[in-house]
């Protein structure tokens, strides 16, 4: 009822303005002196004009607009309504054949009406924005070109928390101009002085993700004493309509461009299907579940050895996707019969195998046999179970550490890759694909959570070597590219993700320190030396491999030359027979026999 009253009130305002435009059109037509007979003609024809314009505005749905947020799209819609009203008015006047009716009025009146109605809406929005500013919205600087700032201002429209007071554009020619009444005060390198003069303590970085301009702005901005915000991620908009600027995070500084997914192909692969994910409670596994759920799967079978991880995932997915049937298992991939039974019961169309031990130093000493049993036997068990239940696709998550491995964990993943290729040649009814990528920001056991804890304690932040570099990507990016690789891959292929440029770990530490608002004097960096099995740099391809392009710019196929046949049964038998406490030297010698490029100690 309140909405109806509000709409009727606005409709009445428009009709009054249209009537005023009608009178002004006659007034201008007769050079500000309307003869008496034409005054009478104007009044007698006014009802038809009001009826025509009322119909035109209603048909064009002008009254669904919110005047406080009026913009160019709404003004275009208003112009269509006025044009429609003008055509109906012209038709009525011509049909009535009113004597001596000045036809120029029919041209002048819609132009005047557009000005009056548009001005009323602009005034309404101006009052609304001034009222909002008076309620205590915090001043905000926007960093980005005018095109980027325009998108940011649309996102901030109606915000009760922020009020843009200036724009800092990296394009010198834009300095001195203004956008929606917001002046371009200067360039990003002047942010400290301009923030002080404008009274702003917060800046919004509006440059698009992945752009070099954005990364440079962020790197220059951290440490300037300003709180930094950036635009919400696309996923944030999907999850909630009420989202605003978010804090700048480490992944923003790394400058990763958003992944372009083949949404149509993935929907066809997943919609209405059953999908099984092992290691579903882990960083990558849980993100895979989130991404897959978006494509309308009928059932999601989530398997993880950790009870707490499965419970937490269950709570999240039940709330986010109540329509999806979720089945949650605490099971170990090392138990072949258990995995086979789960697959046989639910018969998944696609299996994603993310279960693995991945912590390099932990697997390097005392736990070598555990790495083999989980990463190799677990992979073989899951791969065979996928074939036995008739799965269309099996996707294994691998790592860059499998290339010329210098540690047991990386070597165990390389053996797992070979095992998947061997199983693929044995079971041709299922497409088997492995996907390699590097370090994932924020994943369990990664350096970012460790560094964050050390910074919170006041340091020092421990880095093993000043020259150590790693490839990094975000958890959602990694999961999305795994999905894309699973869709595109041919059986037996190993996909390599484009990890971008490698990042020095010490630079990563410095970024995190600056993001926390501290300096290296407050939180020092200490170098502790390389750990067992750790390399200065990681490779995504072995020396004897080349890559082939794919239709996706961030995915390439690793092509091996002269690959020797791999005996899966013999490998599994050796691992089973190794016993509960085999000699580390025996394990490393066996690894060297299976993976000749293994660089670790034997």
Buried (B, 14 or more C-beta within 10 A) or exposed (E): EEEEEEEEEBBEBBBEBBBEBBBBBBBBBBEEEBEEEBBEBBEEBBEBBBBBBBBBBBEBEBBEBEBBBBBEEBBEBBBBBBBBBBBBBBEBBEEEEBEEBBEEBBEBBBEBBBEBBBEBBEEBBEEBBEEBEEEEBBBBBBBBBBBBBBBBBEBBBEBEBBBBBBBBBBBEEBBEEEBBEBBBBBBBBEBBEBBEEBEBBBBBBBBBBBBEBBBBBBBBBBBEEBBBBBBBBEEEEEEEEEBBBBEBBBBBBBBBBBBEBBEEBBBEBBEEBBBBBBBBBBBBBBBBBBBBBBBBBBBBBBBBBBEEBBBBBBEBBEEEBEEBEBBBBBBBBBBBEBBBBBBEEBBBBBBBBBBBBBEBBBBBEEBBBBBBBBBBBBBBBBBBBBBBBEBBBBBBBBBBBBBBBBBBBBBBBBBBBBBBBBBBEEBEEBBBBBBBBBBBBBBEBBBBEEBBEBBEEEBBBBBBBEEBBBBBBBBBBBBBBBBBBBBBBEBBBBBBBBBBEBBBBBEBBBBBBBBBBBEBEEBEBEBEEEEBBBBBEBBBBBEEBEBEEBEBEBBBBBBBEEEEEBBBEEBBEBBEEBEEEBEBEBBBEBBBEBBEBBBBEE
